[in-house]
């Protein structure tokens, strides 16, 4: 295992810069296996963890309200723009994480190592909070969907059942979590593929009524909508609002891939593959999915804005019902339950690993880096699980309002995270250039970078400031809505500056020639040298052909 040592650990001081060496606890594999996670995830596990965490209720149900807000053209356009921006972030974080894929090496760790301790500290708590608060959100979504079948049973019962299952699975060795997530995420993928095929059939008139849909709903009720004001200005407001509302299904999806780097087998070989597959999934599931929705579901369907839970508010179900197909409500409902539970499962894993990473680098109590013999950071899992109890707030309507406030911080957190990822990449690439790191050392170098990071940094920074822009229209002003949209921004800024004040002897950013690009690299390369090269499909085919001859 790898151990990162420090120079000057005796006094634990930082002079002008920080890297892995600035924390005596930094990302170290200690002398006992009990204090380290293990590489128990295969490439297919890591791919489906990232995919499963993002295919949740947003794509199955939430896309309906986005369609109702902007119309089909703005819905599809928003998902195209978001997919492109997310891919820019993905190529950046994959290049960073494949260079030095250490146990506990999340983006907040790379922020501490390549930019500043204060940035890493703020990002660490942002990730932990965001991932942890998503767990009760998904548990609540599961309970509300099950209510579709059993309306007389208190939702607290279903929340409890889901909570026990999620926490129990995360307390098992990571390979069990990875295998479970592989199958549940696979079910979601098959469902999306099936719905896409069904949409194509309906497009050409293959439904019970044999009515060809084509793009009729782009003409009536129309391709775009107006919001708040009329005319072109109203369409611009609708387009921007639709773009902002389409963020949630994408939130933290690139970061999910990075979190698995410390526990996936052969990360330098497998992470670039995951990134390539992720690109095609963005196109097929997100962009293809929204095009399909725009074909089968009108944007003025009452069910989209009725506030119903589960399949009743799904644009897929609305389109299927309009086509005269019966009996699929419960099928879609079951998939939505699975999607929500699977997403909650992934977010608890991500929250616990974020807390573990912070403990490794000294930004959280050391107890959270303690692991079982199977490599499970048990105290980090337990602490992250406590957030799940917030799901019970949704049983009471008044408490549910408070929970929604807590959840709204996540939208801002997603924008801030992507801005920080862009900053980290730019500083990392600058350090590589200044220190003359050979291009061959970057195993996942992308032609889109570093320009892509500058583009995404600017756009996501702008979207973060515009997150609640509709509240500034006189007819829409609300103090509660304003605070809900913007309270997260000053909160995370305060976290940064409090840490900056406590460590004011640090420079604002590590000098490019002092960024630590070496510590842990030799150990990683030695570990890779012990790995047996994986036989490719063509090699296996030739070997079997040779035997048969």
MOQUI-V493381 format. One record per residue. N is the residue number from 0. RES is the residue in one small letter. SS is DSSP state (H for helix, E for strand, C for the rest). OMEGA is omega in degrees with one decimal (none if undefined). BURIAL is b if it has 24 or more other C-alpha atoms within 12 Angstrom, else e. Layout:
# MOQUI-V493381
N/RES/SS/OMEGA/BURIAL
N/RES/SS/OMEGA/BURIAL
This chain:
# MOQUI-V493381
0/x/C/-175.7/b
1/x/C/174.8/b
2/x/C/179.1/b
3/x/C/179.3/b
4/x/C/-179.8/b
5/x/C/171.4/b
6/x/C/-178.5/e
7/x/C/178.3/e
8/x/C/-175.9/e
9/x/C/179.2/e
10/x/C/174.9/e
11/x/C/-179.7/e
12/x/C/178.6/e
13/x/C/178.7/b
14/x/C/173.3/e
15/x/C/178.4/e
16/x/C/178.7/b
17/x/C/173.5/b
18/x/C/177.2/b
19/x/H/-175.8/b
20/x/H/-177.9/b
21/x/H/178.2/b
22/x/C/178.2/b
23/x/C/-179.1/b
24/x/C/-166.8/b
25/x/C/168.5/b
26/x/C/-177.9/b
27/x/C/169.6/b
28/x/C/-171.9/b
29/x/C/-172.5/e
30/x/C/178.0/e
31/x/C/-178.4/e
32/x/H/-176.7/e
33/x/H/-175.5/e
34/x/H/180.0/b
35/x/C/171.9/b
36/x/C/-177.3/b
37/x/C/179.2/b
38/x/C/-177.4/b
39/x/C/-179.2/b
40/x/E/173.6/b
41/x/C/-179.7/b
42/x/H/-179.9/b
43/x/H/175.9/b
44/x/H/-176.5/b
45/x/H/179.3/b
46/x/H/-175.4/b
47/x/H/172.4/b
48/x/H/178.3/b
49/x/H/-178.9/b
50/x/H/-177.7/b
51/x/H/179.9/b
52/x/H/-177.5/b
53/x/H/175.3/b
54/x/C/179.9/b
55/x/C/-178.6/b
56/x/H/-178.7/b
57/x/H/-177.4/b
58/x/H/-177.9/b
59/x/H/-174.0/b
60/x/H/-174.0/b
61/x/H/179.0/b
62/x/H/179.4/b
63/x/H/179.0/b
64/x/H/176.5/b
65/x/H/175.8/b
66/x/H/-179.4/b
67/x/H/-177.4/b
68/x/H/-172.2/b
69/x/H/-175.5/b
70/x/C/-174.1/b
71/x/H/-177.7/b
72/x/H/179.8/b
73/x/H/176.4/b
74/x/H/-179.4/b
75/x/H/179.5/b
76/x/H/180.0/b
77/x/H/-179.8/b
78/x/H/175.4/b
79/x/H/179.9/b
80/x/H/-178.7/b
81/x/H/178.7/b
82/x/H/178.9/b
83/x/H/-179.6/b
84/x/H/179.3/b
85/x/H/179.0/b
86/x/H/175.5/b
87/x/H/177.7/b
88/x/H/-178.5/b
89/x/H/179.9/b
90/x/H/178.9/b
91/x/H/-175.6/b
92/x/H/177.0/b
93/x/H/177.8/b
94/x/H/179.2/b
95/x/H/-172.1/b
96/x/H/178.9/b
97/x/H/175.9/b
98/x/H/-178.1/b
99/x/C/-177.4/b
100/x/C/-176.2/b
101/x/C/171.9/b
102/x/C/-177.2/b
103/x/C/-175.9/b
104/x/C/175.9/b
105/x/C/-178.3/b
106/x/H/176.7/b
107/x/H/175.4/b
108/x/H/178.7/b
109/x/H/174.3/b
110/x/H/177.5/b
111/x/H/-173.8/b
112/x/H/-173.3/b
113/x/H/-178.5/b
114/x/C/179.1/b
115/x/C/177.9/b
116/x/H/-177.5/b
117/x/H/177.9/b
118/x/H/179.1/b
119/x/H/179.2/b
120/x/H/-179.9/b
121/x/H/-179.5/b
122/x/H/-179.5/b
123/x/H/-179.9/b
124/x/H/174.5/b
125/x/H/179.6/b
126/x/H/-177.6/b
127/x/H/-179.2/b
128/x/H/-175.2/b
129/x/H/179.2/b
130/x/H/-176.7/b
131/x/H/-177.7/b
132/x/H/175.9/b
133/x/H/-177.9/b
134/x/H/177.5/b
135/x/H/176.2/b
136/x/H/-179.4/b
137/x/H/176.6/b
138/x/H/177.9/b
139/x/H/178.0/b
140/x/H/178.1/b
141/x/H/-178.5/b
142/x/H/-179.6/b
143/x/H/179.2/b
144/x/H/178.2/b
145/x/H/178.1/b
146/x/C/177.4/b
147/x/C/179.7/b
148/x/C/-174.2/e
149/x/C/-175.4/e
150/x/C/-176.2/e
151/x/C/179.5/e
152/x/C/180.0/e
153/x/C/-178.3/e
154/x/H/179.5/b
155/x/H/179.0/b
156/x/H/-178.7/b
157/x/H/177.0/b
158/x/H/-179.3/b
159/x/H/179.8/b
160/x/H/179.9/e
161/x/H/-178.7/b
162/x/H/179.7/b
163/x/H/-179.5/e
164/x/H/-178.1/b
165/x/H/-178.5/b
166/x/H/180.0/b
167/x/H/-179.4/b
168/x/H/-179.7/b
169/x/H/176.2/b
170/x/C/176.7/b
171/x/C/175.2/b
172/x/C/-169.8/b
173/x/H/-179.6/b
174/x/H/178.1/b
175/x/H/175.7/b
176/x/H/-178.9/b
177/x/H/-179.1/b
178/x/H/178.5/b
179/x/H/-179.0/b
180/x/H/177.6/b
181/x/H/-176.7/b
182/x/H/179.5/b
183/x/H/177.1/b
184/x/H/176.9/b
185/x/H/177.1/b
186/x/H/178.9/b
187/x/H/179.2/b
188/x/H/178.9/b
189/x/H/179.1/e
190/x/H/178.9/b
191/x/H/178.9/b
192/x/H/178.1/e
193/x/H/179.1/e
194/x/H/176.8/b
195/x/H/178.3/b
196/x/H/178.5/e
197/x/H/179.6/b
198/x/H/177.6/b
199/x/H/178.5/b
200/x/H/179.4/b
201/x/H/179.1/b
202/x/H/-177.0/b
203/x/C/174.8/e
204/x/C/-178.9/e
205/x/C/-180.0/e
206/x/C/-179.1/b
207/x/C/-178.3/e
208/x/C/-178.8/e
209/x/C/179.9/e
210/x/C/-179.3/e
211/x/C/-177.9/e
212/x/C/-172.3/b
213/x/C/179.0/b
214/x/C/-174.8/b
215/x/H/-176.7/e
216/x/H/172.0/b
217/x/H/177.0/b
218/x/H/-179.7/e
219/x/H/17.8/e
220/x/H/176.5/e
221/x/H/-177.5/b
222/x/C/-177.5/b
223/x/C/177.8/b
224/x/C/173.3/b
225/x/C/-179.2/b
226/x/C/175.0/b
227/x/C/178.4/b
228/x/C/-176.1/e
229/x/C/175.8/e
230/x/H/-179.1/e
231/x/H/178.6/e
232/x/H/178.1/e
233/x/H/177.6/e
234/x/H/176.7/b
235/x/H/177.9/e
236/x/H/179.4/b
237/x/H/-180.0/b
238/x/H/-179.3/b
239/x/H/178.8/b
240/x/H/177.9/b
241/x/H/178.0/b
242/x/H/-179.6/b
243/x/H/-178.6/b
244/x/H/179.5/b
245/x/C/-174.9/b
246/x/C/-169.2/b
247/x/H/180.0/b
248/x/H/-178.0/b
249/x/H/-169.1/b
250/x/C/175.7/b
251/x/C/-179.3/b
252/x/H/175.9/b
253/x/H/-178.6/b
254/x/H/178.9/b
255/x/H/178.8/b
256/x/H/-177.3/b
257/x/H/-177.4/b
258/x/H/-178.2/b
259/x/H/-174.2/b
260/x/H/-177.9/b
261/x/H/-176.5/b
262/x/C/178.3/b
263/x/E/178.9/b
264/x/C/177.9/b
265/x/C/-173.2/b
266/x/H/-178.4/b
267/x/H/177.6/b
268/x/H/-171.2/b
269/x/H/-177.0/b
270/x/H/175.9/b
271/x/H/176.7/b
272/x/H/178.9/b
273/x/H/-179.6/b
274/x/H/179.2/b
275/x/H/178.4/e
276/x/H/179.8/b
277/x/H/179.5/b
278/x/H/-178.6/b
279/x/H/178.1/e
280/x/H/174.5/b
281/x/H/-178.0/b
282/x/H/-174.2/b
283/x/H/-171.2/b
284/x/H/-175.9/b
285/x/H/-178.9/b
286/x/H/177.9/b
287/x/H/179.8/b
288/x/H/-179.3/b
289/x/H/175.1/b
290/x/H/179.0/b
291/x/H/178.4/b
292/x/H/-178.3/b
293/x/H/179.6/b
294/x/H/-170.6/b
295/x/H/-174.3/b
296/x/C/176.5/b
297/x/C/-176.7/b
298/x/C/179.7/b
299/x/C/178.7/b
300/x/C/-177.0/b
301/x/H/-176.2/e
302/x/H/-176.9/b
303/x/H/-177.2/b
304/x/H/-176.7/b
305/x/C/-177.6/e
306/x/C/179.4/e
307/x/C/178.6/e
308/x/C/173.3/b
309/x/H/-171.9/b
310/x/H/-177.1/b
311/x/H/-178.3/b
312/x/H/-178.6/b
313/x/C/177.6/b
314/x/H/177.0/b
315/x/H/-178.7/b
316/x/H/177.9/b
317/x/H/179.5/b
318/x/H/179.8/b
319/x/H/177.9/b
320/x/H/179.4/b
321/x/H/-179.5/e
322/x/C/178.3/b
323/x/C/178.6/e
324/x/C/-176.6/e
325/x/C/172.0/e
326/x/C/-178.3/e
327/x/C/-179.0/b
328/x/H/-176.6/b
329/x/H/178.1/e
330/x/H/178.5/b
331/x/H/179.3/b
332/x/H/179.4/b
333/x/H/178.9/b
334/x/H/178.5/b
335/x/H/175.7/b
336/x/H/178.8/b
337/x/H/-179.8/b
338/x/H/-179.2/b
339/x/H/179.9/b
340/x/H/179.6/b
341/x/H/178.3/b
342/x/H/176.8/b
343/x/H/177.0/b
344/x/H/179.4/b
345/x/H/-177.2/b
346/x/H/175.8/b
347/x/H/175.0/b
348/x/H/-178.2/b
349/x/H/179.1/b
350/x/H/-178.9/b
351/x/H/179.2/b
352/x/H/175.5/b
353/x/H/178.1/b
354/x/H/176.8/b
355/x/H/179.3/b
356/x/H/178.8/b
357/x/H/178.0/b
358/x/H/178.9/b
359/x/H/-177.5/b
360/x/H/174.8/b
361/x/C/-179.5/b
362/x/C/177.5/b
363/x/C/-179.9/b
364/x/C/-174.1/e
365/x/H/-178.2/b
366/x/H/-176.3/b
367/x/H/175.4/b
368/x/H/177.3/b
369/x/C/-177.9/b
370/x/C/172.3/b
371/x/C/178.6/b
372/x/C/178.6/e
373/x/C/177.0/b
374/x/C/179.1/b
375/x/C/175.9/b
376/x/C/-164.8/b
377/x/H/-178.4/b
378/x/H/176.2/b
379/x/H/177.7/b
380/x/H/-179.0/b
381/x/H/-179.8/b
382/x/H/179.0/b
383/x/H/-178.9/b
384/x/H/-178.7/b
385/x/H/177.3/b
386/x/H/-177.9/b
387/x/H/179.7/b
388/x/H/177.7/b
389/x/H/178.4/b
390/x/H/-179.4/b
391/x/H/176.7/b
392/x/H/-177.4/b
393/x/H/175.4/b
394/x/H/178.1/b
395/x/C/-174.2/e
396/x/H/-179.7/e
397/x/H/178.6/e
398/x/H/179.3/e
399/x/H/177.3/e
400/x/H/178.2/e
401/x/H/179.5/e
402/x/H/178.9/b
403/x/H/175.2/b
404/x/H/179.3/b
405/x/H/-178.8/b
406/x/H/-177.8/b
407/x/H/176.2/b
408/x/H/-175.3/b
409/x/H/178.8/b
410/x/H/177.3/b
411/x/H/179.8/b
412/x/H/178.3/b
413/x/H/178.1/b
414/x/H/-179.3/b
415/x/H/179.9/b
416/x/H/-178.1/b
417/x/H/174.4/b
418/x/H/-179.5/b
419/x/H/177.5/b
420/x/H/176.7/b
421/x/H/178.4/b
422/x/H/-179.0/b
423/x/H/-179.1/b
424/x/H/-178.8/b
425/x/H/178.5/b
426/x/H/178.6/b
427/x/H/-179.2/b
428/x/H/177.5/b
429/x/H/179.2/b
430/x/H/178.3/b
431/x/H/179.9/b
432/x/H/-178.1/e
433/x/H/-178.1/e
434/x/C/176.1/e
435/x/C/176.3/e
436/x/C/-179.1/e
437/x/C/-179.0/e
438/x/H/-179.4/e
439/x/H/179.9/e
440/x/H/179.4/e
441/x/C/-170.9/b
442/x/C/-178.4/b
443/x/C/-179.2/b
444/x/C/-177.3/b
445/x/C/177.7/b
446/x/C/179.8/e
447/x/C/-176.6/e
448/x/C/6.5/b
449/x/C/-178.2/b
450/x/H/-179.3/e
451/x/H/179.7/b
452/x/H/177.0/b
453/x/H/179.9/b
454/x/H/-177.9/b
455/x/H/178.3/b
456/x/H/-178.5/b
457/x/H/-175.5/e
458/x/H/-180.0/b
459/x/H/174.7/b
460/x/H/178.3/b
461/x/H/179.7/e
462/x/H/177.7/b
463/x/H/179.3/b
464/x/H/-178.5/b
465/x/C/-171.3/b
466/x/C/-179.6/b
467/x/C/-170.6/b
468/x/H/-176.9/b
469/x/H/-178.3/b
470/x/H/-177.8/e
471/x/H/172.0/e
472/x/C/-175.8/e
473/x/H/-178.1/e
474/x/H/-176.9/e
475/x/H/-174.7/e
476/x/C/176.8/e
477/x/C/179.0/e
478/x/H/-179.3/e
479/x/H/179.9/e
480/x/H/178.4/e
481/x/H/180.0/b
482/x/H/179.8/b
483/x/H/-176.8/b
484/x/H/-169.2/b
485/x/H/-176.0/b
486/x/H/-178.8/b
487/x/H/-176.6/b
488/x/H/177.8/b
489/x/H/-179.6/e
490/x/H/-178.8/b
491/x/H/175.2/b
492/x/H/177.8/b
493/x/H/177.9/e
494/x/H/179.4/b
495/x/H/-173.9/b
496/x/H/174.0/e
497/x/H/177.2/e
498/x/H/179.1/b
499/x/H/179.1/e
500/x/H/-179.1/e
501/x/H/179.8/e
502/x/C/-174.3/b
503/x/C/175.6/e
504/x/C/176.4/e
505/x/C/172.0/b
506/x/C/-179.2/e
507/x/C/177.3/b
508/x/C/179.1/b
509/x/C/176.8/b
510/x/C/-175.0/b
511/x/C/-179.9/b
512/x/C/179.0/b
513/x/C/176.6/b
514/x/C/-177.4/b
515/x/C/177.7/b
516/x/C/-171.5/b
517/x/C/-172.6/b
518/x/C/-179.5/b
519/x/C/-176.1/b
520/x/H/-179.0/b
521/x/H/179.3/e
522/x/H/178.9/e
523/x/H/180.0/b
524/x/H/176.8/b
525/x/H/177.9/e
526/x/H/179.4/e
527/x/H/-179.0/e
528/x/H/-179.9/e
529/x/C/-179.1/e
530/x/C/175.0/e
531/x/C/179.8/e
532/x/C/-177.6/e
533/x/C/-179.5/e
534/x/C/-179.4/e
535/x/C/-177.0/e
536/x/H/-178.6/e
537/x/H/179.5/e
538/x/H/178.5/e
539/x/H/-179.9/e
540/x/H/179.2/e
541/x/H/-179.2/e
542/x/H/179.9/e
543/x/H/178.0/e
544/x/H/177.9/e
545/x/H/179.1/e
546/x/H/-176.8/e
547/x/H/179.7/e
548/x/C/none/e
